[in-house]
Amino acid sequence: MTSLVLLAGYAAAALHFVFFAYVVLGGFTAWWRPRLFWAHLGVAAYALGIVIVDWPCSLTEIENWSRAATGRPVMEFGFIDFYLTGNLYPREHLMTSRYVIAAIIACSWAGTWWLSRRRAVRGEEPCPVGGNG
C-alpha cells in the first residue's frame, strides 16, 4: 500500500511539471492548431487563480497527501515554492519569474492571433482567435 501511495505522489509531482510546462509554453501549441488557444486560456486562467486568488491545486493536494502518508515533509507553500523557487531562480526573483512567464504567455498568444489572422486572410482556415479576419 505504501508503494502505491508513494507512486501516486510521484505521479502528481510529474504531472505538476507537465502542467507548469504547459502553462508557460502551451500557448505556442496554438501556433500549430489555433483552436488549442482556448484550452491554454483555461489552463492559464486556472494557474493565475492558483497564484493570485490562492485557489487549491488538486495535484498539490495529492502530492501532500502522499508525502504525509509516507513520512516525507509536505509542500507547505505549494509546488512552485517547493520545487522551483530557490532552485530554478533565486527566491528574491519570484516576481521577476512571474513577469517572465507572463511575457512568454503574452508572446505566444500574440503570435497565435497574428498567425490566425494571417491564415484567415490567405483563406487557409477559419480564424478561431480574434474574430473572423
Helices and strands as residue ranges (DSSP letters): H 2-25, G 26-28, H 29-32, H 36-48, I 49-53, H 58-69, H 79-79, I 80-84, G 91-93, H 94-122
